[in-house]
Amino acid sequence: MNDEQLQIVMGLIMNAGNAKGEAVAALAAAKSNDFTEAEKRMTAANEALVEAHNTQTGLLTAEASGNNAEVTLLMVHSQDHLMNAISYIGLTQELIDVYKRLAESDK
């Protein structure tokens, strides 16, 4: 893996990690009934997820064009981070919706 590929993969890991981290913070805010903060954090999570997904799309486009990247454990790890972030963000949004319903029913 050359330096450029390493930088791309590390960026993917960083953005996916940031996305999941923001979703964790969003869930904590929702659990405390701070839905404004939860929404802000989910917006940040989705923005970081878009960055990570764009990086992945760039890698896929390059490969489809015949510019194959070396598949390393680090590359696989970056994809794992992205898929975990996607799953976690989706589940977090569902849980936030449940917390909102519970908060509304307590009124």
DAJOGI-V160463 format. One record per helix or strand of 3 or more residues. SS is the DSSP state (helix for helix, strand for strand). FROM is the first residue (numbers start at 1). TO is the last residue. If there is no record, write none. Layout:
ss->[SS,SS]
from->[FROM,FROM]
to->[TO,TO]
//
This chain:
ss->[helix,helix,helix]
from->[3,35,73]
to->[31,64,105]
//
